[in-house]
Amino acid sequence: MADFAENLSPDDDGFDIAEDFGSSEDQSKSLTAALTTEGLSPIEPSDAQLNPRPVPRISIDCFCDSPETGASVQRAAEDRRLARTHTTVYMGGIAAAIDHYATRATPNLILVETKDDGQDILDGLSQLADQCDATTKVIVLGAKNDILLYRELIQQGVSDYMITPLTPLQIIDSISGLYADRDASPIGRVVVFVGAKGGVGASALAHNVGWLIAEEANDDVTIVDFDVAFGTAGLDFNQEPTQGVSDALASPERLDDVLLDRLLVRCTDHLNVLTAPAALDKDTDIDPGSYEAVLDVVRQSSPVVIVDLPHVWSAWSKQVMVAADEVVIVSTPDLAGLRNTKNLADLLVLARPNDAPPRVVLNQCGIPKRPEVPAKDFAEAVGREVVAAVPFDAMLFGTAANNGQMLGELKSATKPTDELRKLSQLLTGRQAQGKKPQGLFAKLMGRKK
């Protein structure tokens, strides 16, 4: 039970609830009920710092003692980061696993839940080890918070010991940790900005938020403009590159750090932009996998990746949104925007059960003589909090666009910038870096001087 066998992979993708072994009818009903329970939080507060990597194509068997653990594993199996794996959930714990593998080959990874004490767990795992291949990894899910037991299990070759109850993201993080390259650099967070309809200003907000994160939080940021035919990132940053995102999408297999560095436009010390050509001489029928491949390379070189997603509905745009770490839906305060925002938010919550729900932002608020849906009513109808409401100012936005500047560079753009700053801090979880407030000791030392 030590190493990952790369030559062993499942025949298909997905997950199963195994009811043919180690589970009574009552246990199966309990597991099904746990899976269909409504009102469960998609992400726990304790999960906020977890950022697991996608798991490679492996087979996973889980033997649970409780329906609640089975439901958590099942929800984890539906997550985007385990999309390549094949997961099967059984009931019965270690004893069921021992009987199961007496006549079957073992998978790449086994999760076993137990409520036993120390020596009983070790004895059961010893019998299980006799049935397992040497390359199979094992994660034990136990009820005892015992550091001595944990150390003994690790010495015996167990890959991890987790204390129940567990959230789906905790399970995903443990599995991811077994197969992630320990020497690999941390991957950046991908934040997708998408408009609920055309013309809501999602691109302008994406560019301004990226600039604020780079300039005020001093994080390295890369803005990726995926609107190949009509992208505005080059205009907004006053750049006219000859190469950009279309070159990366055309040959994603050639994209590496060296080529990416040639394609990026450096706007500030902390901000790079992968611009769109905004040319119509070529069709934009691009393989959906190319977008994912480009983002995989970009996020390895930048802590924060802002994706400017065009208002289109296709396989690739949906895939980019579902795979993102954060999604920001930008809308105007009207009925069409409300309807589309709700549809997008509901879809993303279902497709991303273990991720934070999408952020909802209202733009172009307060246009004179235009009837609007109040932010409070908008949030209530959508079922999501409106995290920022950017006021409309034609002069400010027009001046910034014509000059190739960001709102933060215009001293008069205080209200819109404050709303976007609030959004940027929410996305990064960090305040702008400035003068730190002095404590009492610092003040006393200053007086002595």
GUMI-123773 format. One record per residue (C-alpha): x, y, z. Coordinates in steps of 0.05 Angstrom, whole numbers, padded with zeros to 5 digits, always signed. Layout:
! residues N
XYZ/...
***
This chain:
! residues 449
+00000+00000+00000/+00051+00051-00021/+00057+00077-00091/+00012+00097-00148/+00008+00047-00206/+00007+00089-00269/-00009+00029-00313/-00074+00015-00276/-00133+00058-00297/-00209+00049-00298/-00245+00031-00362/-00294+00089-00355/-00306+00153-00317/-00357+00167-00263/-00378+00135-00198/-00425+00081-00173/-00463+00063-00110/-00449-00011-00100/-00509-00044-00068/-00488-00115-00083/-00437-00124-00029/-00431-00105+00045/-00495-00065+00047/-00564-00082+00072/-00627-00053+00043/-00633-00005+00101/-00561+00019+00091/-00574+00031+00017/-00636+00071+00033/-00598+00112+00085/-00543+00127+00035/-00592+00148-00018/-00629+00192+00032/-00564+00225+00053/-00546+00239-00020/-00613+00271-00034/-00618+00313+00029/-00631+00385+00011/-00604+00447+00045/-00532+00423+00054/-00480+00477+00050/-00438+00468-00014/-00375+00490+00022/-00357+00493+00095/-00320+00552+00126/-00263+00505+00146/-00254+00488+00072/-00239+00559+00052/-00163+00550+00051/-00164+00484+00012/-00145+00488-00061/-00135+00416-00085/-00108+00401-00154/-00145+00357-00205/-00134+00283-00193/-00108+00238-00250/-00146+00180-00281/-00149+00129-00225/-00198+00080-00195/-00223+00091-00124/-00263+00044-00079/-00293+00068-00013/-00319+00023+00042/-00362+00063+00091/-00391+00047+00159/-00441+00104+00158/-00488+00132+00104/-00464+00203+00120/-00392+00186+00101/-00417+00150+00038/-00456+00213+00019/-00395+00257+00028/-00352+00211-00015/-00407+00209-00067/-00410+00285-00070/-00334+00287-00074/-00337+00239-00134/-00382+00289-00170/-00332+00345-00163/-00295+00374-00223/-00227+00355-00193/-00246+00281-00191/-00277+00282-00261/-00224+00234-00288/-00231+00183-00233/-00278+00124-00226/-00305+00119-00156/-00348+00063-00126/-00379+00068-00056/-00393+00005-00016/-00420-00004+00055/-00387-00048+00107/-00320-00018+00128/-00254-00057+00133/-00287-00125+00140/-00326-00115+00075/-00262-00092+00039/-00225-00155+00062/-00279-00201+00035/-00287-00160-00029/-00214-00164-00050/-00208-00238-00035/-00234-00250-00105/-00223-00183-00140/-00165-00140-00161/-00151-00078-00120/-00158-00007-00148/-00108+00050-00145/-00137+00077-00081/-00180+00049-00024/-00217+00090+00028/-00240+00050+00088/-00281+00077+00146/-00277+00046+00215/-00304+00060+00284/-00255+00011+00318/-00200+00029+00367/-00125+00027+00354/-00104-00046+00355/-00169-00070+00322/-00156-00021+00265/-00084-00045+00257/-00106-00118+00257/-00160-00105+00204/-00112-00066+00160/-00061-00122+00166/-00112-00171+00138/-00131-00121+00083/-00058-00113+00064/-00054-00188+00050/-00108-00179-00003/-00080-00115-00036/-00028-00101-00089/+00035-00068-00065/+00020-00007-00107/-00049+00007-00077/-00056+00067-00032/-00102+00067+00029/-00136+00124+00066/-00168+00107+00133/-00229+00146+00156/-00234+00139+00232/-00273+00168+00290/-00214+00172+00339/-00172+00235+00344/-00109+00199+00366/-00041+00224+00345/-00007+00159+00367/-00055+00119+00324/-00041+00166+00266/+00034+00156+00271/+00027+00081+00276/-00018+00079+00214/+00032+00121+00174/+00088+00075+00195/+00047+00015+00172/+00042+00045+00102/-00026+00080+00106/-00026+00142+00061/-00071+00185+00106/-00116+00182+00167/-00176+00228+00168/-00225+00240+00225/-00299+00236+00209/-00346+00271+00197/-00314+00298+00132/-00335+00348+00080/-00329+00330+00006/-00273+00381-00004/-00232+00352+00053/-00237+00284+00020/-00217+00313-00048/-00158+00350-00016/-00132+00286+00016/-00137+00247-00049/-00106+00304-00089/-00047+00307-00040/-00029+00235-00055/-00022+00246-00130/+00001+00318-00136/+00074+00331-00153/+00105+00352-00087/+00158+00393-00124/+00108+00429-00168/+00097+00503-00154/+00029+00525-00128/-00022+00538-00181/-00057+00605-00188/-00131+00618-00175/-00174+00626-00238/-00228+00679-00232/-00278+00681-00291/-00318+00744-00306/-00379+00731-00349/-00436+00778-00369/-00507+00756-00357/-00522+00787-00424/-00485+00828-00477/-00465+00899-00462/-00465+00896-00386/-00391+00916-00380/-00363+00850-00354/-00298+00860-00393/-00287+00930-00364/-00298+00905-00293/-00253+00845-00304/-00196+00889-00328/-00205+00940-00272/-00208+00887-00218/-00146+00853-00246/-00110+00920-00245/-00131+00935-00173/-00107+00867-00149/-00040+00877-00184/-00029+00949-00162/-00059+00950-00092/-00049+00879-00067/+00017+00872-00105/-00002+00803-00131/+00022+00780-00199/-00040+00779-00243/-00051+00754-00314/-00114+00775-00352/-00135+00727-00407/-00182+00754-00460/-00220+00695-00490/-00263+00739-00535/-00219+00723-00595/-00259+00761-00647/-00281+00823-00607/-00238+00826-00545/-00223+00895-00514/-00165+00880-00467/-00115+00910-00517/-00156+00974-00523/-00168+00981-00448/-00094+00976-00433/-00073+01016-00494/-00034+00957-00524/-00028+00933-00597/+00007+00865-00593/+00019+00824-00656/+00010+00759-00618/-00037+00737-00564/-00089+00687-00541/-00106+00662-00611/-00035+00638-00621/-00038+00601-00555/-00105+00569-00571/-00082+00548-00641/-00026+00504-00614/-00037+00492-00539/+00010+00432-00540/+00068+00480-00556/+00052+00528-00501/+00103+00530-00445/+00132+00583-00400/+00179+00609-00454/+00126+00616-00508/+00076+00645-00458/+00126+00698-00438/+00130+00719-00511/+00055+00723-00519/+00041+00762-00456/+00039+00838-00456/+00070+00869-00393/+00027+00928-00371/+00055+00940-00301/+00106+00907-00255/+00052+00859-00231/+00003+00857-00288/+00007+00817-00353/-00046+00811-00407/-00059+00756-00458/-00097+00797-00509/-00145+00777-00564/-00129+00796-00636/-00200+00824-00648/-00193+00803-00721/-00246+00769-00765/-00200+00737-00817/-00204+00669-00781/-00261+00629-00753/-00263+00618-00678/-00284+00544-00679/-00232+00522-00630/-00228+00455-00594/-00256+00463-00523/-00196+00427-00494/-00150+00482-00519/-00179+00533-00471/-00168+00487-00412/-00097+00472-00435/-00080+00547-00441/-00107+00562-00371/-00067+00504-00342/-00002+00535-00367/-00021+00607-00348/-00041+00589-00276/+00026+00556-00265/+00062+00622-00275/+00013+00671-00243/-00019+00670-00173/-00082+00704-00199/-00113+00692-00268/-00171+00736-00290/-00210+00707-00348/-00251+00755-00391/-00304+00707-00419/-00348+00731-00477/-00423+00726-00473/-00431+00662-00512/-00460+00595-00492/-00421+00536-00517/-00386+00474-00492/-00320+00510-00481/-00349+00571-00445/-00388+00526-00397/-00327+00483-00385/-00284+00545-00368/-00336+00569-00318/-00346+00502-00284/-00270+00491-00278/-00256+00560-00249/-00240+00573-00175/-00286+00634-00175/-00340+00658-00222/-00365+00731-00223/-00431+00742-00259/-00439+00815-00281/-00508+00841-00297/-00547+00906-00305/-00606+00917-00257/-00661+00897-00306/-00707+00838-00316/-00668+00805-00372/-00604+00809-00331/-00641+00782-00270/-00668+00722-00308/-00601+00705-00340/-00563+00715-00275/-00609+00667-00238/-00603+00615-00293/-00527+00619-00293/-00522+00619-00217/-00568+00559-00209/-00530+00519-00262/-00462+00535-00231/-00484+00516-00161/-00507+00448-00187/-00445+00437-00230/-00397+00459-00174/-00426+00429-00110/-00361+00435-00070/-00341+00505-00093/-00361+00574-00070/-00425+00599-00105/-00416+00651-00160/-00409+00724-00141/-00463+00771-00168/-00444+00842-00188/-00490+00896-00214/-00461+00946-00263/-00486+01011-00294/-00530+01026-00234/-00567+01092-00229/-00575+01110-00303/-00621+01171-00304/-00694+01159-00323/-00683+01084-00332/-00727+01039-00289/-00684+00990-00248/-00692+00929-00205/-00666+00950-00136/-00604+00912-00113/-00641+00883-00053/-00698+00856-00097/-00648+00831-00149/-00610+00791-00096/-00674+00763-00067/-00699+00739-00135/-00632+00709-00155/-00621+00678-00087/-00550+00706-00084/-00521+00766-00049/-00502+00825-00094/-00430+00834-00072/-00419+00900-00110/-00462+00952-00145/-00421+00996-00192/-00453+01064-00205/-00461+01088-00277/-00417+01146-00298/-00412+01155-00373/-00358+01208-00368/-00312+01168-00323/-00318+01102-00360/-00314+01136-00428/-00252+01176-00409/-00217+01114-00382/-00234+01074-00444/-00212+01128-00493/-00146+01140-00455/-00130+01066-00445/-00132+01075-00370/-00163+01041-00310/-00213+01075-00265/-00163+01071-00208/-00117+01118-00247/-00171+01172-00249/-00176+01212-00185/-00249+01229-00197/-00271+01156-00203/-00279+01145-00128/-00347+01111-00122/-00339+01060-00179/-00267+01045-00156/-00290+01034-00084/-00340+00982-00107/-00289+00947-00151/-00238+00950-00095/-00287+00916-00049/-00297+00861-00101/-00222+00852-00112/-00211+00845-00037/-00267+00795-00033/-00237+00752-00089/-00167+00753-00059/-00184+00755+00015/-00133+00810+00023/-00133+00884+00038/-00095+00934-00004/-00023+00941+00019/-00012+01008+00049/+00012+01038+00114/+00002+00991+00171/-00032+01020+00233/+00017+01032+00289/+00009+00994+00354/+00019+01023+00423/+00091+01001+00428/+00109+01034+00361/+00076+01099+00384/+00114+01099+00450/+00180+01087+00413/+00163+01145+00367/+00152+01192+00426/+00219+01174+00455/+00253+01193+00390/
***
